Amino acid sequence: MAASQRRYKATLPTEPAWPTQKHAHDQHRTLRRKAAGRRRRFAMLVVVPVLLMLGSVYLNTLAAGLDARAAELDFRLDRAREVGERLEVKVAELSGAERIRALAAEKLGMHEPKSTTLKVYGARAEDGKNDGAPQEGGRPRQR
């Protein structure tokens, strides 16, 4: 008799030729994670430094413009101070006692008092007190 042939061979557990859906999904998730990591690395190595450089350029431009404006304002302030000093000198010249006396005599016909008969009327003096000090307080008004 001939040797018996095995009809059924024992098969080893092997993976199927086509990946199952679960395996394909895991592979897709892994690819997405790798892509996200590459995007993060790209952002950290390229985008962030570029944005920082652009911000630095903007701030330097802004600072230069503000420096120019400050220099212009300093120049205007110096001119205003010069004009103020000239006006103070002019006020001092125009408010001199001799000039005012001459203008009063010429334009208004005023003259220096020649007599010593000037009177000060006690309590009715314009400054409020006889000694020239300003009056403080007083009686309240009647309503």
Buried (B, 14 or more C-beta within 10 A) or exposed (E): EEEEEEEEEEEEEEEEEEEEEEEEEEEEEEEEEEEEEEEEEEEEEEEEEEEEEEEEEEEEEEEEEEEEEEEEEEEEEEEEEEEEEEEEEEEEEEEEEEEEEEEEEEEEEEEEEEEEEEEEEEEEEEEBEEEEEEEEEEEEEEE
